[in-house]
Amino acid sequence: MSSAPRTATTAGRTAGRSSTVRLDTVTIALVLAIVLMGLVMVTSASISIATKETGNPFLYLERQLMLALMGIVGAAAVFCVRTELLEKLALPLLATAAVLLLLVLVPGIGHSVNGSRRWLRLAGFNLQVSEVARVLVLLFIASYAVRRENALRETFGGLLKPLGLLLVFFLLLLLEPDFGAATVLFATGFGLLFLAGARLRDVAVLAACGAAMLAVVAMSSSYRVRRLTAFLDPWADPFNSGFQLTQSLIAIGRGEWFGVGLGESVQKLFYLPEAHTDFLFAVLAEEFGLVGVVVTLGLFLALVWRAFWIARLAEGAGLKFASYLAAGFGLWLGIQAFINIGVNMGVLPTKGLTLPLMSYGRSSLIVTLAWTGMLLRVYHEAMQAARGPAAASRRAGNSRRVAGDESDAGAEVAA
């Protein structure tokens, strides 16, 4: 009689340690579709500037391909890391994020471009530390939501503490300055805490305070004020402060329904600044029209939806931390894509953010693909957790039936 429980326990452990790799083909297909579309658009948007700078029209395509391969390797490496280990290391990883953001501010260590000190030079590669830091901070927020679940759901202080932490990193990013990354981090962290169960009235009060704080920050710098003014009326100064936005709107307007054709964009020919990075979407809209815009939006919405679906799958399997990681990815992807597209269409002020997985951006593409590996890891663990108990029960039932058959056979022999 005691053999059945031991068999069930052994079966459960065996199921929990199953070596079967379960990959979400839907997520992989969506990510590959967006990355491939990005490769096509980066090539088209950069071909003129690459030819002028180096004589090689496919320079940025070659670089983007290399970055994509590096990101895929990073995704494979992250996929091999158990989310349980990430949860245990949440605090050291948070400290690493703080150190990176402080190092980049040190003259001689941080690399400055156009007045912004956002990069660290590592073996000839410029690492934009805000991309890495945002992921590490959100990892800690997810672990906090698990460890302090009751306080977060029941007290105002339970929500205020992680928001205070987010504010510290928000200020560190502003010192670079990187207002766009700071805004995305704060909004994503805030949204993740809300999904984790923070009370609605607490969220509403702090959201109002956060909006007021962002308004104060936006008005505290002359260059941000100029960007805001240009956003409100870009045609008032179309050759200076409103130049980027007016050129972007012209590109989008020229696209009409079906676009002017791949490679036929006029605005990318030294009219639209940062055509292959921040304003890639405008070139896409010009060359593929409304149809291309709808397809692109559909791909991003589908990937965001899939991330939340994986989050619910993990929650149903009892993996709360993993669930928050997947939800955090979905929030971040949706918020940054919304801001970038909003900037291109004149709905939001210029932020200097790339379109995830599509724009030319070294650290952005690598980190985003690596985070996709984390999303796939959550799916893998959720599927194992969901199927493991059922498999264990079936094995335990089979063992009990075998034991029963053996006892019946023994009784017959004794008789």
Secondary structure in CASP SS format (residue, H / E / C, confidence):
PFRMAT SS
TARGET T0000
AUTHOR 0000-0000-0000
METHOD secondary structure of the structure
MODEL  1
M C 1.00
S C 1.00
S H 1.00
A H 1.00
P H 1.00
R H 1.00
T H 1.00
A H 1.00
T H 1.00
T H 1.00
A H 1.00
G H 1.00
R H 1.00
T H 1.00
A H 1.00
G H 1.00
R C 1.00
S C 1.00
S C 1.00
T C 1.00
V C 1.00
R C 1.00
L C 1.00
D C 1.00
T H 1.00
V H 1.00
T H 1.00
I H 1.00
A H 1.00
L H 1.00
V H 1.00
L H 1.00
A H 1.00
I H 1.00
V H 1.00
L H 1.00
M H 1.00
G H 1.00
L H 1.00
V H 1.00
M H 1.00
V H 1.00
T H 1.00
S H 1.00
A H 1.00
S H 1.00
I H 1.00
S H 1.00
I H 1.00
A H 1.00
T H 1.00
K H 1.00
E H 1.00
T H 1.00
G C 1.00
N C 1.00
P C 1.00
F C 1.00
L H 1.00
Y H 1.00
L H 1.00
E H 1.00
R H 1.00
Q H 1.00
L H 1.00
M H 1.00
L H 1.00
A H 1.00
L H 1.00
M H 1.00
G H 1.00
I H 1.00
V H 1.00
G H 1.00
A H 1.00
A H 1.00
A H 1.00
V H 1.00
F H 1.00
C C 1.00
V C 1.00
R C 1.00
T H 1.00
E H 1.00
L H 1.00
L H 1.00
E H 1.00
K H 1.00
L C 1.00
A H 1.00
L H 1.00
P H 1.00
L H 1.00
L H 1.00
A H 1.00
T H 1.00
A H 1.00
A H 1.00
V H 1.00
L H 1.00
L H 1.00
L H 1.00
L H 1.00
V C 1.00
L C 1.00
V C 1.00
P E 1.00
G C 1.00
I C 1.00
G E 1.00
H E 1.00
S E 1.00
V E 1.00
N C 1.00
G C 1.00
S E 1.00
R E 1.00
R E 1.00
W E 1.00
L E 1.00
R E 1.00
L E 1.00
A C 1.00
G C 1.00
F E 1.00
N E 1.00
L E 1.00
Q E 1.00
V H 1.00
S H 1.00
E H 1.00
V H 1.00
A H 1.00
R H 1.00
V H 1.00
L H 1.00
V H 1.00
L H 1.00
L H 1.00
F H 1.00
I H 1.00
A H 1.00
S H 1.00
Y H 1.00
A H 1.00
V H 1.00
R H 1.00
R C 1.00
E H 1.00
N H 1.00
A H 1.00
L H 1.00
R H 1.00
E H 1.00
T C 1.00
F H 1.00
G H 1.00
G H 1.00
L H 1.00
L H 1.00
K H 1.00
P H 1.00
L H 1.00
G H 1.00
L H 1.00
L H 1.00
L H 1.00
V H 1.00
F H 1.00
F H 1.00
L H 1.00
L H 1.00
L H 1.00
L H 1.00
L C 1.00
E C 1.00
P C 1.00
D C 1.00
F H 1.00
G H 1.00
A H 1.00
A H 1.00
T H 1.00
V H 1.00
L H 1.00
F H 1.00
A H 1.00
T H 1.00
G H 1.00
F H 1.00
G H 1.00
L H 1.00
L H 1.00
F H 1.00
L H 1.00
A C 1.00
G C 1.00
A C 1.00
R C 1.00
L H 1.00
R H 1.00
D H 1.00
V H 1.00
A H 1.00
V H 1.00
L H 1.00
A H 1.00
A H 1.00
C H 1.00
G H 1.00
A H 1.00
A H 1.00
M H 1.00
L H 1.00
A H 1.00
V H 1.00
V H 1.00
A H 1.00
M H 1.00
S C 1.00
S C 1.00
S H 1.00
Y H 1.00
R H 1.00
V H 1.00
R H 1.00
R H 1.00
L H 1.00
T H 1.00
A H 1.00
F H 1.00
L H 1.00
D C 1.00
P H 1.00
W H 1.00
A H 1.00
D C 1.00
P C 1.00
F C 1.00
N C 1.00
S C 1.00
G C 1.00
F H 1.00
Q H 1.00
L H 1.00
T H 1.00
Q H 1.00
S H 1.00
L H 1.00
I H 1.00
A H 1.00
I H 1.00
G H 1.00
R H 1.00
G H 1.00
E C 1.00
W C 1.00
F C 1.00
G C 1.00
V C 1.00
G C 1.00
L C 1.00
G C 1.00
E C 1.00
S C 1.00
V C 1.00
Q C 1.00
K C 1.00
L C 1.00
F C 1.00
Y C 1.00
L C 1.00
P C 1.00
E C 1.00
A C 1.00
H C 1.00
T C 1.00
D C 1.00
F C 1.00
L H 1.00
F H 1.00
A H 1.00
V H 1.00
L H 1.00
A H 1.00
E H 1.00
E H 1.00
F H 1.00
G H 1.00
L H 1.00
V H 1.00
G H 1.00
V H 1.00
V H 1.00
V H 1.00
T H 1.00
L H 1.00
G H 1.00
L H 1.00
F H 1.00
L H 1.00
A H 1.00
L H 1.00
V H 1.00
W H 1.00
R H 1.00
A H 1.00
F H 1.00
W H 1.00
I H 1.00
A H 1.00
R H 1.00
L H 1.00
A H 1.00
E H 1.00
G H 1.00
A C 1.00
G C 1.00
L C 1.00
K H 1.00
F H 1.00
A H 1.00
S H 1.00
Y H 1.00
L H 1.00
A H 1.00
A H 1.00
G H 1.00
F H 1.00
G H 1.00
L H 1.00
W H 1.00
L H 1.00
G H 1.00
I H 1.00
Q H 1.00
A H 1.00
F H 1.00
I H 1.00
N H 1.00
I H 1.00
G H 1.00
V H 1.00
N H 1.00
M C 1.00
G C 1.00
V C 1.00
L C 1.00
P C 1.00
T C 1.00
K C 1.00
G C 1.00
L C 1.00
T C 1.00
L C 1.00
P C 1.00
L C 1.00
M C 1.00
S C 1.00
Y C 1.00
G C 1.00
R H 1.00
S H 1.00
S H 1.00
L H 1.00
I H 1.00
V H 1.00
T H 1.00
L H 1.00
A H 1.00
W H 1.00
T H 1.00
G H 1.00
M H 1.00
L H 1.00
L H 1.00
R H 1.00
V H 1.00
Y H 1.00
H H 1.00
E H 1.00
A H 1.00
M H 1.00
Q H 1.00
A H 1.00
A H 1.00
R H 1.00
G H 1.00
P H 1.00
A H 1.00
A H 1.00
A H 1.00
S H 1.00
R H 1.00
R H 1.00
A H 1.00
G H 1.00
N H 1.00
S H 1.00
R H 1.00
R H 1.00
V H 1.00
A H 1.00
G H 1.00
D H 1.00
E H 1.00
S H 1.00
D H 1.00
A H 1.00
G H 1.00
A H 1.00
E H 1.00
V H 1.00
A H 1.00
A C 1.00
END
